[in-house]
Amino acid sequence: MRKTLARWLDSDVGYSFRHSPMAVLAAAIALVCLFCSVFAGWVAPHNPFDLSTLNLYDGQLPPAWSERGSTKYLLGTDEQGRDILSALMYGARISLVVGLVSVLLSVALGVSLGLLAGFRGGWIDAVLMRLCDVMLSFPPILVALLIAGVGRVLFPQAHESLAFGVLILSISLTGWVQYARTVRGSTLVERNKEYVQAARVAGVAPLRIMRRHVLPNVMGPVLVLATIQVATAIITEATLSFLGVGAPPTSPSLGTLIRTGNNFLFSGEWWVTVFPGAMLVLIALSVNLLGDWLRDALNPRLR
């Protein structure tokens, strides 16, 4: 593990990372958020979703530095007495899981279809690209709302895991188009190069050529796009949850916390919605900065 890390730090990408203060800061913020969300059960001072531990007398407490604040709740509590800091950690876990899984599904679908369209061409390319044009003609959030709404109508008594599945599917089906078009354009360039022609002459099967030869050479832009799309997927999930068609109420994400706190924003309890919103911005900003750095690091012309 140490040798792998040392080898990466000595590479061109590692050198670019070590000499980019913004990338180091963004990576540190992203790692802290990821650590706190994954290990929320051990890091969080309270379990905000365990009803047996809630005390209504501790409801609506401001942050600890305020006059009525308590050091027991650093960022205050909501109307049910839930600790805002602990709710942020548990809510960020849901947002990150939904964002990462939806991006992985979008990458798998988009890369496969884009590779097939670019390498085979013909009617397959025409059909897939027209499908991409149709998907791009609709706002992504509208398509996600439609899919999530249809899923809730078809499965009104769905289990919580199925509700998350519908949410992930709705985000994935709106994000694969960018990967398909990116991979298709790179594949059109790669398929006419000498190494692909040599593999064809040698009798290598087309599927093996796509998987072993073309795919590794078109993954650079995909990695950059996927990094940036993680932030987009997290914001999309938060938007759907804010509108009431995202994460179930029993497992609220950052978007659900913002929606709940929005009801108390003008009554003076600003911390209930401001802190979840700040957490969402912090995660999205750090991931976007990492994506910008990765784009520059993988592009020799921008070094």
C-alpha positions as CSV (number, residue, x, y, z in Angstrom):
1,M,0.0,0.0,0.0
2,R,2.8,2.4,0.9
3,K,4.7,1.6,-2.3
4,T,1.6,2.2,-4.4
5,L,1.0,5.5,-2.7
6,A,4.6,6.5,-3.1
7,R,4.6,5.5,-6.8
8,W,1.4,7.6,-7.3
9,L,2.9,10.6,-5.6
10,D,6.0,10.4,-7.9
11,S,3.8,10.3,-11.0
12,D,2.9,13.3,-13.1
13,V,-0.6,13.3,-11.6
14,G,0.7,13.0,-8.1
15,Y,3.2,15.8,-8.7
16,S,0.4,18.0,-10.0
17,F,-1.6,17.2,-6.9
18,R,1.2,17.9,-4.4
19,H,1.8,21.3,-6.0
20,S,-1.8,22.4,-6.2
21,P,-2.9,23.9,-2.8
22,M,-6.5,24.1,-3.9
23,A,-6.6,20.4,-4.9
24,V,-5.1,19.4,-1.6
25,L,-7.6,21.5,0.4
26,A,-10.5,20.2,-1.6
27,A,-9.3,16.6,-1.1
28,A,-9.0,17.2,2.6
29,I,-12.5,18.6,2.9
30,A,-13.9,15.8,0.8
31,L,-12.1,13.1,2.9
32,V,-13.3,14.7,6.2
33,C,-16.9,14.8,4.9
34,L,-16.6,11.2,3.6
35,F,-15.1,10.0,6.9
36,C,-17.7,11.6,9.1
37,S,-20.6,10.3,6.9
38,V,-19.3,6.7,6.6
39,F,-18.4,6.5,10.3
40,A,-21.3,8.6,11.5
41,G,-22.3,5.9,14.0
42,W,-19.0,6.4,15.8
43,V,-18.2,10.0,15.1
44,A,-21.6,11.7,15.6
45,P,-22.2,12.7,19.3
46,H,-25.9,11.6,19.1
47,N,-28.1,9.4,17.0
48,P,-30.7,11.9,15.7
49,F,-33.0,9.2,14.3
50,D,-33.3,7.1,17.5
51,L,-36.6,8.4,18.9
52,S,-35.9,6.9,22.3
53,T,-33.0,9.3,22.8
54,L,-34.8,12.5,21.8
55,N,-35.9,15.0,24.4
56,L,-38.6,17.6,23.3
57,Y,-37.4,19.9,26.0
58,D,-34.1,20.3,24.0
59,G,-36.0,21.3,20.9
60,Q,-35.2,24.5,19.0
61,L,-32.0,25.2,20.8
62,P,-29.7,27.6,18.9
63,P,-26.0,26.9,18.3
64,A,-23.7,26.5,21.3
65,W,-22.2,30.0,20.9
66,S,-25.6,31.7,21.1
67,E,-27.1,32.9,24.4
68,R,-29.5,30.0,24.8
69,G,-27.2,27.5,23.3
70,S,-25.8,24.4,24.9
71,T,-22.4,22.8,24.5
72,K,-24.2,19.4,24.3
73,Y,-25.5,20.5,20.8
74,L,-22.8,22.4,19.0
75,L,-25.0,23.4,16.0
76,G,-28.3,23.5,17.8
77,T,-31.4,21.3,17.5
78,D,-34.6,21.2,15.5
79,E,-38.1,21.2,16.9
80,Q,-37.9,17.5,17.9
81,G,-34.7,17.9,19.8
82,R,-32.5,16.3,17.2
83,D,-28.8,17.3,17.1
84,I,-28.1,19.2,13.9
85,L,-24.5,18.2,13.8
86,S,-25.3,14.5,14.1
87,A,-28.1,14.9,11.5
88,L,-25.6,16.4,9.1
89,M,-23.3,13.4,9.4
90,Y,-26.1,10.9,8.9
91,G,-27.8,12.9,6.1
92,A,-24.5,13.4,4.3
93,R,-24.0,9.6,4.3
94,I,-27.3,9.1,2.4
95,S,-26.5,11.9,-0.1
96,L,-23.0,10.6,-0.8
97,V,-24.2,7.0,-1.3
98,V,-26.9,8.0,-3.6
99,G,-24.6,10.3,-5.6
100,L,-21.7,7.8,-5.9
101,V,-23.9,4.8,-6.8
102,S,-25.9,6.8,-9.4
103,V,-22.7,8.0,-11.0
104,L,-21.3,4.5,-11.1
105,L,-24.4,3.3,-12.9
106,S,-24.4,6.2,-15.3
107,V,-20.8,5.5,-16.1
108,A,-21.4,1.8,-16.7
109,L,-24.4,2.5,-19.0
110,G,-23.0,5.5,-20.8
111,V,-19.5,4.1,-21.4
112,S,-20.9,0.8,-22.7
113,L,-23.4,2.5,-25.1
114,G,-20.9,5.1,-26.2
115,L,-18.2,2.5,-26.9
116,L,-20.6,0.4,-28.9
117,A,-21.9,3.4,-30.9
118,G,-18.4,4.7,-31.7
119,F,-16.8,1.4,-32.6
120,R,-19.6,-0.2,-34.6
121,G,-21.1,2.9,-36.2
122,G,-24.0,2.5,-38.7
123,W,-27.6,2.2,-37.5
124,I,-26.5,1.4,-34.0
125,D,-24.7,4.7,-33.7
126,A,-27.6,6.6,-35.3
127,V,-30.2,5.2,-33.0
128,L,-28.1,5.7,-29.8
129,M,-27.2,9.3,-30.7
130,R,-30.8,10.1,-31.5
131,L,-31.8,8.7,-28.1
132,C,-29.1,11.0,-26.5
133,D,-30.6,13.9,-28.4
134,V,-34.0,13.1,-27.0
135,M,-32.7,12.8,-23.5
136,L,-30.8,16.1,-23.8
137,S,-34.0,17.9,-24.9
138,F,-35.5,17.5,-21.5
139,P,-34.2,19.1,-18.3
140,P,-32.5,16.4,-16.2
141,I,-34.4,17.3,-13.0
142,L,-37.7,17.0,-14.9
143,V,-36.8,13.5,-16.1
144,A,-35.7,12.6,-12.6
145,L,-38.9,13.9,-11.1
146,L,-40.9,11.9,-13.7
147,I,-39.1,8.6,-13.0
148,A,-39.2,9.1,-9.3
149,G,-42.9,10.0,-9.4
150,V,-43.8,7.0,-11.6
151,G,-41.8,4.7,-9.3
152,R,-43.7,6.0,-6.2
153,V,-47.0,5.4,-7.9
154,L,-46.2,1.9,-9.0
155,F,-44.8,1.0,-5.6
156,P,-46.7,3.0,-3.1
157,Q,-45.9,0.7,-0.2
158,A,-42.3,0.1,-1.2
159,H,-39.7,-0.8,1.3
160,E,-37.1,1.9,2.1
161,S,-34.4,0.1,0.0
162,L,-36.7,0.0,-3.0
163,A,-37.4,3.8,-2.6
164,F,-33.6,4.4,-2.6
165,G,-33.4,2.2,-5.7
166,V,-36.0,4.3,-7.6
167,L,-34.1,7.5,-6.5
168,I,-30.8,6.2,-7.8
169,L,-32.3,4.9,-11.0
170,S,-34.0,8.3,-11.7
171,I,-30.6,10.1,-11.3
172,S,-28.7,7.5,-13.3
173,L,-31.0,7.6,-16.3
174,T,-30.5,11.3,-16.6
175,G,-26.7,11.2,-16.4
176,W,-25.5,8.5,-18.8
177,V,-25.9,10.7,-21.9
178,Q,-22.8,12.8,-21.2
179,Y,-20.6,9.7,-20.8
180,A,-22.1,8.1,-24.0
181,R,-21.4,11.1,-26.2
182,T,-17.9,11.7,-24.7
183,V,-16.8,8.0,-25.1
184,R,-18.4,7.9,-28.6
185,G,-16.4,10.8,-29.8
186,S,-13.1,9.4,-28.4
187,T,-13.8,6.0,-29.8
188,L,-14.4,7.4,-33.3
189,V,-10.8,8.7,-33.1
190,E,-9.3,5.6,-31.5
191,R,-10.9,3.0,-33.9
192,N,-8.9,4.3,-36.9
193,K,-5.5,4.2,-35.2
194,E,-2.8,1.6,-36.1
195,Y,-3.1,-0.5,-32.9
196,V,-6.8,-1.1,-33.5
197,Q,-6.1,-2.0,-37.2
198,A,-3.3,-4.3,-36.2
199,A,-5.6,-6.1,-33.7
200,R,-8.2,-6.5,-36.4
201,V,-5.7,-8.0,-38.8
202,A,-4.5,-10.4,-36.1
203,G,-8.1,-11.7,-35.8
204,V,-8.9,-10.3,-32.4
205,A,-12.7,-10.3,-31.7
206,P,-14.3,-6.9,-31.8
207,L,-15.6,-7.1,-28.3
208,R,-12.1,-7.9,-27.0
209,I,-10.7,-4.9,-29.0
210,M,-13.2,-2.6,-27.5
211,R,-12.6,-3.9,-24.0
212,R,-8.8,-4.4,-23.9
213,H,-7.6,-1.8,-26.4
214,V,-10.0,1.1,-27.0
215,L,-11.6,1.4,-23.5
216,P,-8.4,2.2,-21.6
217,N,-7.6,5.0,-24.0
218,V,-10.9,6.7,-23.7
219,M,-11.3,6.6,-19.9
220,G,-9.4,9.8,-19.2
221,P,-12.2,12.2,-20.0
222,V,-14.7,9.9,-18.3
223,L,-12.8,10.0,-15.0
224,V,-12.9,13.8,-15.1
225,L,-16.6,13.9,-16.0
226,A,-17.5,11.4,-13.4
227,T,-15.7,13.4,-10.7
228,I,-17.7,16.5,-11.6
229,Q,-20.9,14.5,-12.0
230,V,-20.7,13.2,-8.4
231,A,-21.4,16.8,-7.2
232,T,-24.2,17.2,-9.7
233,A,-25.8,13.9,-8.6
234,I,-25.6,14.9,-5.0
235,I,-27.3,18.2,-5.8
236,T,-29.9,16.4,-7.9
237,E,-30.7,14.1,-5.0
238,A,-30.9,17.0,-2.6
239,T,-33.3,18.8,-5.0
240,L,-35.5,15.7,-5.3
241,S,-35.6,15.3,-1.5
242,F,-36.3,19.0,-1.1
243,L,-39.3,18.5,-3.4
244,G,-40.5,15.5,-1.4
245,V,-39.8,12.7,-4.0
246,G,-36.3,11.8,-2.9
247,A,-35.0,10.0,0.2
248,P,-37.8,8.6,2.5
249,P,-38.6,10.6,5.6
250,T,-37.3,7.9,7.9
251,S,-33.8,8.3,6.4
252,P,-33.6,12.0,5.6
253,S,-30.7,13.2,3.4
254,L,-29.3,16.8,3.3
255,G,-32.1,17.8,0.9
256,T,-34.8,16.6,3.4
257,L,-33.1,18.4,6.2
258,I,-33.1,21.6,4.2
259,R,-36.7,21.2,3.3
260,T,-37.6,20.6,7.0
261,G,-35.6,23.6,8.2
262,N,-37.1,25.8,5.5
263,N,-40.4,25.8,7.4
264,F,-38.6,27.5,10.3
265,L,-36.3,29.8,8.5
266,F,-38.4,33.0,9.0
267,S,-39.2,32.2,12.6
268,G,-35.7,32.8,13.8
269,E,-34.5,29.2,13.7
270,W,-32.1,29.8,10.9
271,W,-29.6,27.1,11.9
272,V,-32.0,24.2,11.1
273,T,-31.7,24.9,7.3
274,V,-28.5,27.0,7.0
275,F,-26.1,24.3,8.3
276,P,-27.4,21.5,6.0
277,G,-27.3,23.9,3.1
278,A,-23.7,24.8,4.0
279,M,-22.8,21.2,4.2
280,L,-24.3,20.5,0.8
281,V,-22.4,23.4,-0.7
282,L,-19.1,22.3,0.9
283,I,-19.4,18.8,-0.5
284,A,-20.3,19.9,-4.0
285,L,-17.7,22.6,-4.1
286,S,-14.8,20.3,-2.9
287,V,-15.8,17.6,-5.5
288,N,-16.0,20.2,-8.3
289,L,-12.6,21.6,-7.4
290,L,-11.1,18.1,-7.5
291,G,-12.7,17.6,-10.9
292,D,-11.2,20.8,-12.2
293,W,-7.8,19.8,-10.9
294,L,-8.1,16.3,-12.4
295,R,-9.0,17.8,-15.8
296,D,-5.9,19.9,-15.8
297,A,-3.7,17.1,-14.5
298,L,-4.8,14.7,-17.2
299,N,-4.5,17.2,-20.1
300,P,-0.9,17.8,-21.0
301,R,-1.8,21.0,-22.8
302,L,-3.0,22.6,-19.6
303,R,0.0,21.7,-17.4
